Amino acid sequence: QVQLVESGGGLVQPGGSLRLSCAASGFTFSVFVMNWYRQAPGKERELVASITSAGGSTSYADSVKGRFTISRDNTKNTLYLQMNSLKPEDTAVYYCKASGYRNNYWGQGTQVTVSS
């Protein structure tokens, strides 16, 4: 069974940091492009960051460039999102997504709340 399980969310003050993880199983993780999306209440889900299958190329939404870093460890079938200098507008449910040629898979999401 395909599973993507996010963890690492929580409550953090503005300017703080969090590291999200996404543990993958049930498919060949190392050949999939991986992505982080987020969705705030009342807003559309938006793409935050992407990373190629071997980790050689990354891309970011303008709103998080310079603050967030996406990475992956293919030996552990795990995707990461390091979030620094967090802002209240980063508050959202964060989802990982695996993108393949034929299939896309989504995790259940983890809540990130940035508040003072």
Order of alpha helices (4+ residues) and beta strands (2+ residues): beta-beta-beta-beta-beta-beta-beta-beta-beta-beta-beta
